[in-house]
Amino acid sequence: MYTFQAALSFLLLAASALAQPISTEAVQENAWKYGTGGGIIGFIVLILDIMVFMEVLKSNREVLPKLLWCVLVFVFPIGGLIIYYLFSNRASHNTTGGYETLPQ
């Protein structure tokens, strides 16, 4: 299990490093632009993707469905988010989030 999470985190780190080429110009105009180059919308999608990865990896699903959901969201960030939130049956796969009651 640990090697799967380590490999997935390495893959995400490598993809984020290669996602946007570094500009060689001395002055970069409008760094927070809208569109496919990143910007505010890209940052919001990145945060939402990270939240999905964490939710999927914490769930009580089997390893293969976890991997498939992560790959879907990784390859198609916006479409994968929409598909995950609509069709993943999140309520039945959430782990118990909290403390269990002590027996009396």
Buried (B, 14 or more C-beta within 10 A) or exposed (E): EEEEEEEBEEEBEEEEEEEEEEEEEEEEEEEEBEEEEBBEBBEEBBEBBEEBBEBBBEBEBEEEEBBEBBEBBBEEBEEBBEBBEEEBEEEEBEEEEEEEEEEE
